[in-house]
Amino acid sequence: MIPLAVRRHPGLAHRGPALFMFLAVVMPIALLSACRHPSQEHQFQGAALDTGYHLTLYADLDAAARDALRADIQGELERLEQHYAWLRWLAVLPGWTANPADARGLAPLMHARAVDRLAERLQAQGVEHAMIEVGGQVRTFDHPRRQGWRLALDHAALPEDASPSRLRLRHAALVTRLGANDLGRQGEARLLAVNAVAPTATQAWLIAEGLAFGASSGSLDRGLPAEHAVRVVVSTPTGIESHHTPSLESWLER
């Protein structure tokens, strides 16, 4: 790169050795520094709430700040663990629920809540670029390169070209709600998965749970709510079908 500059601008060396050395040595370093994002990538991962969690964030953290953030994340997860244990104990009490599926649905709800709580902790620390995942539930902030976080939707037994499969998320959450194995009678449509996008993971989970309930009660035939960015995958007697709302289109990868 420097010899090329010398050939194109041979007069610089004659105008002053100091200027020539500045342009030939200092400027390339400055250009490389400008191309590199000033924040470092940091990853935090582990196990909590009967599942795994993973955080990727970009921030200027020294070793002490990174350790403090890790302790903050662990402390928040430990508080959620205590809350989760208490709710699980209540869920198995006689009369607490008439539907065992309600107790099974507690875990993804807690995962979505954990995502939002961790998001609040990162925001309090001034983190602007991050992706948080707990048990498959995801929430994103801004991406350092502005193109959004690239996330894949579960194909749920669909062919690759039969359903939107990749999203670009910024400042939004993506939640996946899988269908129950015993949902639907022989010859009827059976829910395989619901994906929902919303500002927070808890909001997305409530949307997905509502659609899952609608599918189990047969109300899905009336159509998906256009105001929500969702995809529903069902197994029918004639094959597997995927339906998504126009609101999801804005998040699809182009």
N, C-alpha and C positions, 0 to 999 in steps of 0.2 A: 504494500500500500504506500509506503514512504517513497520507494524509487519511482512509482508512478507519479506521485505528486511532484517529485523533483523534475521529471521529464516534462510535465505539463507546465511547470512554473520555474524555469531555469533561472529567472532573474532574481529570485528571492535570496539566494546565497550571496549575490553581489550587493544586495541592498543592506545586508547586516547579518552577521553570524548569529546574533542573539535572537533576532526575529525568526530566522530560518529554523533554529533549534526549537523555538517555542512552537511553531506551527508543525514541525516534523515529529516532535516527541510529546509535547504536552497536549495538543489538541486531540490526537487519537485516544489518549487516556480519558480525556473529558467526554468524548463521544461515547466511549464504552460505558462510562459511569452513568451517562444519561439514559442509556438503553436498559440498564439494570434497575429493577424496582428497588427503592431504598429500604423496604421492609424485608425482613427475613421470614422464611417459612418455618413454622413450628407445628409439631404434631404431638397430640396427647391422646393416649388410648389406654384401654383397660377393660375391666369387667365390673358391671353394676346392674342392679335390678334384674337379675337372672338373664342378662344378655351382655353384649359388648358395646362399648362406646368409642367414638373416634372424633377428634376435633382437628381440623386443619385451619391454621390462621396465619396471617401475615402481619407482623408488627415488629417494631424495634424493641427487642427485649434483651437485656443482658442476663447473665446467669441468675442473678438474684431475683430479677423481675420474673423470669421464667419459673423459678422455683416457687415464688409467691403465687403465681397464677395457677400452677399445678396444685398447690395446697388449697387454693380457693375452689378449684374444680372438684377435688376430692371431698372437701368439706360439704359442698352442696349436694353431691351424690350420696354422701353418708346420711345427710338429713332426709333425703328422698327415700333412701333405703328404710329408714325407721318408719316413715309414713306408709310406705308400701307394705311393710310387714304388718302394720296395724290394720290396713285395709284388707289384706288377705285373711287375717284372722276374723274380721267381721264378715267377710264374704262367705265363710263356711258355717257361720252360725245358723241354726234352724230358724227358718222364717225370714232370713235376710234377703234371700232371692229365691224365686220359684224356677228360675231358669239357670242351669249350670253354665250356659254360655256367657252369662253376665260376669261370672267370676273369671272365666277365660279371657274375656275382653278387658279385664283390669290391667293386664300387663302392657298391651299396646297403648292404653290411655296413659299409664304412668311413664312410658317411654316418651310419648309426645310431651307430657308435662316436664319431664327432665330436659328435653331439648329446649323448651322455652325458658326454663329456669337457668340453664347454662348460657343461653343467649343473653339473658338479663345480666348475668355476672360478667360476660365479656363486654357488653355495652357499658357497664359501670366502670370497667377498666380502660375504656376508650378504644377498644378493638373495633376496627371498621371493616376488615376483610376476613371472613371466616365461613366455614361450613361445619355444622355440628350434626352428628349422627348418633342416635341411640336406638338399638334394636331395629334398625331399618327405617326409622322415622328421621327426616332430615329437615334442617332449617339453614338458610344461607343468608349471609350479609352481602355486601358488595364484593366483587372479585377484583383483585389488584390490576388486572388487565382489561377490566370493563366488559368482557364478553359474557360474563355470567358463569356460574358453576355448571359443568356438564354432568348430568345425572341420567342414568338409564332406568327405564321402567321395566318391571318384571314382565316377561312375555306371557306368563301364565298359560303355557302350552300353545301359544299362538305362533304361526309362522312369522319369520322375521319381517316380511313385508305386509303383514295383515293388520298391524296396529302401530300407532305412533310409539316410538321406543326410546327417544332421547329428548331431554329437555335442557334448556339453558335457564337456570334460576338465579335471580338476584333479588334479595330482600323478600324472600318468600319461603314457605315450607312445603315439603312434599311428604305425604303420608300414604302408606299402603295398608289396606285392610283386607286380609285374606278371608275367603269364604269358609264357613264351617263344613266339615266333611259330610255331616248328616243333613245338610240343607237341601230341601226339595224332595219330592216324591218321584217315583219311577215315571219317566216320560215327561217330566216337567223341567223347566230351566233351572239350572243350579249355579249359584254365584261362585265364581273363582277368585275374583279380586276386584277391589275398588281402589283407585288412586285419586287423591284429591290434593289440589294446590290452594293455599290460602296464606294470609300474612303470617300466621303463627301455626305451629304444629298442633296445638290444642284445637284451634278452629278447624283445621284440615281434618283432624280425627273425628270431630263431631259431624262434619259433612259426610265423611266416608261411612261412619257408623249409621247415620240416617239413611244413606242410600242402601247400605247392606240390609237394614231393616225393611226398607221398601221392596228390595228384591225378594226377601223371604216371604213378604205378605202379598206378592204379586203386583204391587203398585208400580213396579219398574216399567210395565207395559205402557203406562201413560206418558212416558218420556222422561228424560233427564232434565233437571233444573238448569236452564240456560245461564242463570247468573253465576253458577259455580264452574270452576275449571276442574273437571273430573273425567275419569275414564272408568268404565265398568266392563268387566269381562265375564261372560256367562257361558255355561255349557248347556246346549239345547239338544233335543233329539236329532237334529240335523247337523250338528257340529258346534264349534266354539265361535262365539261372536264377540266382537269388541265394539263398544259404543263410547264416543266421547263428545263433549259439548264444544261449541264454537269458542267458548272462553279459554279452552285449553290450547287453542291454536297459537295464541300469542307467545306461549312458552316453548313451543316445539322448536327443535333445532332445525335451522334452515340449511 
